[in-house]
């Protein structure tokens, strides 16, 4: 899934190639979560645009879609025939902790990001906005309202910087 791919995308885009900083990557992930569609696809499209413009966004979007589509078409064909096989069921069961680990890795990247000088750029205000949005979500406040209010709070707090 998309969240499991975020740590791989981060490794390639920020660590290995240095196309974006941690801060830029976190911003792209935040935007990708708010826009409709799969997060990995949205992230790839935004990253491609940041790195190489419109052509880069088209190439990145295609590059994310083609391998997954091809693999799913092949796996679906075999899985429908072998889904009751005990070996196939064992492999699927063994993959679950790996996927959970990849999702947790992506979550830790987003919760504890660092700027280029090694300091975390998430400050007390960020944690306060997060806590209030989480509380609002628990109280069943409309998620769109929470996103808009959180965005306004972010602009008001960080605009002069």
TADA-V403694 format. One record per backbone hydrogen bond with DSSP energy under -1.0 kcal/mol. NH is the residue of the N-H (numbers start at 0). CO is the residue of the C=O. Records with the same first field share a line. If there is no record, write none. Layout:
BEGIN
NH = CO + CO
END
This chain:
BEGIN
4 = 0
8 = 4
9 = 5
10 = 6
11 = 7
12 = 8
13 = 9
14 = 9
15 = 10
16 = 11
18 = 12
19 = 12
24 = 20
25 = 21
26 = 22
27 = 23
28 = 24
29 = 25
30 = 26
31 = 27
32 = 28
33 = 29
34 = 30
41 = 37
42 = 38
43 = 39
44 = 40
45 = 41
46 = 42
47 = 43
48 = 44
49 = 45
50 = 46
51 = 47
52 = 48
55 = 51
56 = 52
57 = 53
58 = 54
59 = 55
60 = 56
61 = 57
62 = 58
63 = 59
64 = 60
65 = 61
68 = 64
69 = 65
70 = 66
71 = 67
72 = 68
73 = 69
74 = 70
75 = 71
76 = 72
77 = 73
78 = 74
79 = 75
81 = 77
82 = 78
84 = 81
88 = 84
89 = 85
90 = 86
91 = 87
92 = 88
93 = 89
94 = 90
98 = 94
99 = 95
100 = 96
101 = 97
102 = 98
103 = 99
104 = 100
105 = 101
106 = 102
107 = 103
108 = 104
109 = 105
110 = 106
111 = 107
114 = 118
117 = 114
126 = 122
127 = 123
128 = 124
129 = 125
130 = 126
131 = 127
132 = 128
133 = 129
134 = 130
135 = 131
136 = 132
137 = 133
138 = 134
139 = 136
140 = 135
145 = 141
146 = 142
147 = 143
148 = 144
149 = 145
150 = 146
151 = 147
152 = 148
153 = 149
154 = 150
155 = 151
156 = 152
157 = 153
158 = 154
160 = 157
END
